[in-house]
Amino acid sequence: MGRALWGSEAVYAPGWPADMPVIDAITPDGSFDDVTAALSSVGLGSVPASAATLFGSFQR
């Protein structure tokens, strides 16, 4: 919707490396704790209960 309203230049679209974990891509030279704290601060710090229930059966 943003692209339709303001054009493609107005929308932030970061490029993520295909061969690097997201945590490493966020801050390649930063600490693991800083990245997980940043992700947690925006609600990405834990697996939702529904996903844990669904994927829990795949644990060995």
N, C-alpha and C positions, 0 to 999 in steps of 0.2 A: 504494500500500500504506500509505503514511503517513497519507493521508486516512482510510482505512478504520480504522486503529488509533487515531488521535488527533483526527480531525476536520479540517475544512478550515482552521481557524484556526492549526493547528500547523505547516502546511506553507508554506514560503517560496515565494511565486510572484510574482516581480517583473513589473511591466508594462513591456514594451519598446515604445518608440515605433515605429510602422509607417513613419514617414517619415524615420528617422534611422539611419545606419550603426551597427552594434553598437559600434564603437570610440568613436564620439561619444556614444553613450548611456551607456556605462560611466562616463565621467567627462567631462561636457560642458565643464568649465572646466580640465581637466587636460591634461597634455602627451601627445602621441602615444607618446613613448618610455615613459612610465609605464604606459600601457594595454597596449602590446605586451609589456612586461616582466612585467606581472601575468598576461596570458594565457599567455605562455611558461612561467611558473613552475608552471602547472597542466597543462602538456602541450599547449597550443594554440598553439605557436610556429611550427609548420611543417606543411606539407601532407604527409599520409602518402604513401609511395611509390606505393601502389596508386591513389590519387586523381590523383597527378601523372601517372602513366602513362595513366590513363583520359582525363583532361582535357587532357593535353599535346597531343593531336592537334587540339584546337580553337584553338590559338594561331596567330596570323597571322604 
